[in-house]
């Protein structure tokens, strides 16, 4: 069966985790599924039309502008339409305007696409967002399929809907198995702009991702105040979102407590950082009532390294598979103890058997497998009358 899929999503070079997700998924579908054609209707910030490994990427809509999605549909119509329109939805990109599903339903009736699929990268609890939960219910009513990544998201939607929607599917977030795993770490350090001497002979703790308040960097800095381990070096890397946080991190760098890379890192660069590290630290403080899955976690899992995290929804897979590597969110003393204990040579030698379930999960959720699950869903939907 020949299938044409159109993704409506942000896309690199725009700095957005959902865009990176879409790129991994689109490339994996094209690489591993002959007979499936992919086009990306991207946010206008990607710039002029270009091809990404034979995937057409067309700037076509503006962020949080429902009316501009009509422009994207007009472009899709001019290209001959699609079998599947797959919206990679995030509230920061598309908002929760209930006109969006209505408009897309109208374009489906016009024959521009046959089936409508939404991936909800974030699911809201009713006490956190009334507009968002109304939007979620409408999406369930109008879509042929809703995709979520975690059981928490799945069961939250079931509770809100009052029954198990027949069009709700859980497909885990894909995982990139790290291609830099065997490259010498001093070489990786140079490629990232790090002075190799800063990490030579040290146990490297990597903290990748946007510099935002919900990333728990303030808790990490408090934890470092409680550590006296001269053999450790912490590398904090990511684009600055909250400037007040940058000042705090910069002071810690000046005090010699960490190395800061204050810029956006591509997925390849995050994988390099993960490969050169000994331990990855994700001290997150997810806001209550918003359920998502961490893309950084999945980039980290494919690196086969110990991951210290917190008990937040975004890291629920880590919490389920390796609970001893998880501490209470916001507890800097517990985080300090975990860093001290889990970065020791003795622990690093024991981590492989303990974290085997996590590494097995990384393989099971590899991008080619995730792509096949999506294509299987598309074909199943197209066979329905």
C-alpha positions in Angstrom: 0.0 0.0 0.0 1.4 3.4 -1.0 0.8 6.0 1.7 1.4 9.8 1.6 1.9 11.4 5.0 1.9 15.1 5.7 3.2 16.3 9.0 2.0 19.6 10.4 4.7 20.6 12.8 7.6 22.8 13.7 10.9 21.6 12.2 14.6 22.4 12.5 16.4 24.8 12.2 13.7 26.2 14.6 14.8 25.4 18.1 12.0 23.2 19.3 11.9 19.7 20.8 8.7 18.8 18.8 10.5 19.8 15.6 13.4 17.5 16.5 10.9 14.7 17.2 9.2 15.2 13.8 12.6 15.2 12.0 13.6 11.9 13.7 10.2 10.3 12.9 10.0 11.6 9.3 13.5 10.4 8.5 13.0 7.0 10.1 9.8 6.5 8.1 11.4 7.4 4.8 14.5 5.3 5.6 12.8 2.2 6.9 9.4 2.1 5.2 9.4 1.9 1.3 6.3 3.1 -0.2 5.6 5.8 2.3 6.1 9.4 1.1 6.5 12.2 3.7 6.1 15.9 3.4 6.4 18.4 6.3 4.2 21.5 6.5 6.4 23.5 8.8 6.3 26.7 10.7 7.4 29.7 8.6 10.5 30.2 10.7 12.3 27.4 8.9 12.9 29.8 6.0 12.7 29.1 2.3 11.5 25.7 1.0 14.2 23.0 1.2 14.6 19.3 1.3 15.9 17.4 4.3 17.2 14.1 3.1 14.6 14.0 0.3 11.8 15.1 2.7 10.2 18.3 1.4 9.9 20.9 4.2 7.6 23.7 3.3 7.1 26.9 5.5 3.4 27.2 5.7 1.9 28.3 9.1 2.6 30.7 12.0 2.8 29.7 15.6 -0.4 30.0 17.6 -2.3 31.2 14.5 -5.2 28.9 13.7 -6.1 30.8 10.5 -2.6 30.3 9.1 -3.2 26.6 9.2 -5.6 27.2 6.3 -2.6 28.3 4.2 -0.9 25.1 5.0 -3.9 23.1 3.8 -4.0 25.2 0.6 -0.4 24.2 0.0 -1.2 20.6 0.7 -4.1 20.7 -1.7 -1.9 22.2 -4.5 0.5 19.3 -3.9 -2.3 16.8 -4.5 -3.3 16.2 -0.9 -2.3 13.4 1.4 -3.6 10.1 2.8 -2.7 11.1 6.4 -2.5 14.5 8.0 -0.5 14.1 11.2 -0.5 17.1 13.5 2.4 17.2 16.0 0.5 19.2 18.6 2.0 21.2 21.4 0.1 24.0 23.1 3.0 26.4 22.7 2.9 25.9 18.9 -0.8 25.5 18.1 -2.6 26.7 21.3 -6.0 25.4 22.2 -8.3 27.2 19.8 -11.2 24.9 19.2 -11.5 26.2 15.7 -8.4 24.3 14.8 -10.0 20.8 14.7 -13.1 22.3 13.1 -11.1 23.8 10.3 -9.1 20.6 9.8 -12.4 18.6 9.7 -13.6 21.0 6.9 -10.4 20.4 4.9 -10.9 16.7 5.3 -14.4 16.9 3.9 -13.0 18.7 0.9 -10.8 15.7 0.3 -7.4 17.4 1.0 -6.5 14.4 3.2 -8.3 11.1 4.1 -7.4 10.6 7.8 -6.6 13.0 10.6 -4.1 12.1 13.3 -3.0 14.1 16.3 0.0 13.5 18.6 -0.6 15.3 21.9 2.9 15.9 23.1 1.4 17.5 26.3 -1.8 16.4 28.0 -3.4 18.8 30.6 -5.3 17.9 33.8 -8.6 19.7 34.2 -7.5 21.6 37.3 -4.6 23.1 35.4 -6.2 24.0 32.1 -10.0 24.1 31.4 -9.6 25.4 27.8 -6.9 22.8 27.1 -9.1 19.9 28.4 -12.1 21.1 26.3 -9.7 21.2 23.3 -8.5 17.6 24.1 -12.1 16.3 24.2 -12.8 18.0 20.8 -9.7 16.5 19.3 -10.8 13.0 20.5 -14.2 13.5 18.9 -12.9 14.7 15.5 -9.7 12.8 14.9 -9.2 9.3 13.4 -6.4 8.7 15.9 -4.9 10.3 18.9 -1.3 9.3 19.8 0.3 9.8 23.2 3.6 8.7 24.5 3.1 7.6 28.1 0.5 5.7 30.2 0.0 8.8 32.4 -1.2 10.7 29.3 -3.2 7.8 28.1 -5.1 7.3 31.3 -5.6 11.0 31.9 -7.4 11.3 28.6 -9.5 8.2 29.4 -10.5 9.7 32.8 -11.5 13.0 31.2 -13.4 11.4 28.4 -15.3 9.0 30.7 -14.5 6.0 28.6 -11.7 4.5 26.6 -11.7 6.3 23.3 -11.5 3.8 20.4 -9.2 6.2 18.5 -6.6 6.5 21.4 -3.2 4.9 20.8 0.0 4.9 22.9 3.2 4.9 20.9 6.3 5.6 23.0 8.6 8.5 22.1 11.4 7.3 19.8 15.0 6.8 21.0 18.2 7.5 19.1 20.9 4.9 19.8 23.9 7.0 20.2 26.3 6.8 17.2 29.1 8.6 19.1 29.2 6.0 21.9 32.7 4.7 20.9 34.3 8.0 19.9 37.1 9.2 22.3 35.6 11.7 24.7 38.4 14.2 24.4 37.6 14.3 20.6 34.0 14.8 21.4 34.9 17.6 23.9 36.8 19.4 21.2 33.9 19.1 18.8 31.6 20.7 21.4 34.0 23.6 22.0 35.1 22.3 25.4 38.7 22.5 26.5 39.7 18.7 26.8 41.9 19.4 29.8 38.8 20.6 31.8 37.3 17.1 31.7 40.5 14.9 31.5 40.6 12.4 34.4 37.2 13.7 35.8 33.9 12.0 36.2 31.7 14.0 33.9 28.1 14.8 34.8 26.1 16.1 31.8 23.0 18.3 32.2 21.6 18.9 28.7 18.5 20.8 27.6 17.0 24.3 27.6 18.0 26.6 30.6 14.5 26.9 32.0 13.2 27.1 35.6 11.4 23.8 35.3 14.6 22.0 34.5 15.6 22.2 38.1 19.0 23.8 37.6 18.5 25.8 40.8 18.1 22.5 42.7 21.2 21.1 41.0 23.3 24.1 42.1 22.1 23.7 45.7 23.1 20.0 45.5 26.6 21.0 44.3 27.0 23.2 47.4 26.6 20.0 49.4 29.2 18.0 47.4 32.9 17.8 48.0 34.0 15.6 45.2 36.9 17.1 43.4 37.0 14.4 40.8 33.6 15.6 39.4 32.9 18.1 36.7 29.4 19.1 35.7 28.6 20.3 32.1 25.4 22.3 31.8 24.5 22.8 28.1 21.5 24.4 26.4 19.8 27.5 25.0 18.9 30.1 27.6 15.2 30.6 28.1 15.1 32.3 31.5 17.9 34.9 31.8 17.6 35.1 35.6 18.7 31.5 35.7 21.6 32.2 33.5 23.1 34.7 36.0 22.9 32.0 38.7 24.6 29.4 36.6 27.3 31.8 35.4 28.2 32.6 39.0 28.5 28.8 39.7 30.8 28.6 36.6 32.9 31.4 37.9 33.3 29.6 41.2 34.6 26.5 39.3 31.6 24.3 40.1 30.6 23.6 36.5 31.2 24.2 32.8 28.5 26.1 31.0 27.6 25.9 27.2 24.9 28.6 26.9 23.6 27.9 23.4 21.2 25.7 21.6 22.6 22.2 21.0 21.4 20.1 18.0 20.3 16.6 18.7 23.7 15.4 17.4 25.5 17.7 19.8 23.3 16.4 22.7 24.3 12.9 21.7 28.0 13.9 21.7 27.6 15.4 25.2 25.9 12.3 26.4 28.6 10.0 24.9 31.4 11.9 26.6 29.7 11.9 30.0 29.8 9.3 32.7 26.4 10.2 34.3 23.5 12.3 32.9 21.6 14.4 35.4 18.0 15.5 34.8 16.8 17.3 38.0 13.5 18.4 36.6 10.6 20.2 38.4 7.6 19.6 36.0 4.7 21.9 36.6 1.6 20.1 38.1 -1.1 19.0 35.8 0.9 18.9 32.6 1.9 15.5 31.3 4.6 15.1 28.7 7.6 12.9 28.0 11.1 14.2 28.0 12.8 14.1 24.6 16.1 14.7 26.4 15.5 11.5 28.4 15.2 9.5 25.2 18.3 11.0 23.7 20.1 10.1 27.0 18.7 6.5 27.2 20.3 5.6 23.8 23.7 6.5 25.2 23.7 3.6 27.7 24.8 5.8 30.6 23.4 6.1 34.2 20.7 8.7 34.3 19.8 10.4 37.6 16.4 12.0 37.5 13.4 13.1 39.5 9.9 11.8 40.1 8.1 13.9 37.6 5.7 12.8 34.8 8.2 13.7 32.1 10.6 11.1 33.5 8.0 8.5 34.3 9.8 5.9 32.1 13.0 6.4 34.1 11.0 6.2 37.4 9.3 2.9 36.3 12.4 1.2 34.9 15.2 2.3 37.3 13.5 3.7 40.5 16.8 3.7 42.4 18.1 6.4 40.0 15.2 8.7 40.8 15.0 11.2 43.7 12.2 13.4 44.9 11.8 16.6 42.7 13.2 19.7 44.4 15.1 17.7 47.1 18.7 19.0 46.7 20.0 16.9 49.5 18.7 13.7 48.0 20.1 14.8 44.6 23.5 15.5 46.1 23.5 12.0 47.7 22.5 10.4 44.5 25.2 12.2 42.5 27.9 11.2 45.1 26.7 7.6 45.2 25.9 6.9 41.6 29.0 8.6 40.2 31.4 6.5 42.2 33.6 4.0 40.3 32.0 1.1 42.2 28.5 2.1 41.2 29.5 2.7 37.5 30.7 -0.9 37.4 27.4 -2.2 38.7 25.1 0.0 36.6 24.8 -2.2 33.5 22.9 -5.1 35.1 20.8 -2.8 37.2 19.9 -0.5 34.3 19.5 -3.3 31.8 15.7 -2.8 31.6 16.3 0.9 30.7 18.7 0.0 28.0 16.4 -2.7 26.7 13.6 -0.1 26.6 15.9 2.2 24.6 16.3 -0.6 21.9 12.6 -1.4 21.9 11.7 2.3 21.3 14.4 2.9 18.7 13.3 5.2 15.9 12.9 2.6 13.2 10.6 0.6 15.5 8.7 3.7 16.4 8.4 4.6 12.7 7.0 1.1 11.9 4.4 1.5 14.6 3.3 4.8 13.1 3.1 3.4 9.6 1.1 0.4 10.8 -1.4 2.8 12.4 -1.7 4.8 9.2 -2.4 1.7 7.1 -4.9 0.4 9.6 -6.8 3.8 9.5 -6.8 3.8 5.7 -8.3 0.3 5.6 -11.3 1.5 7.8 -14.4 2.4 5.9 
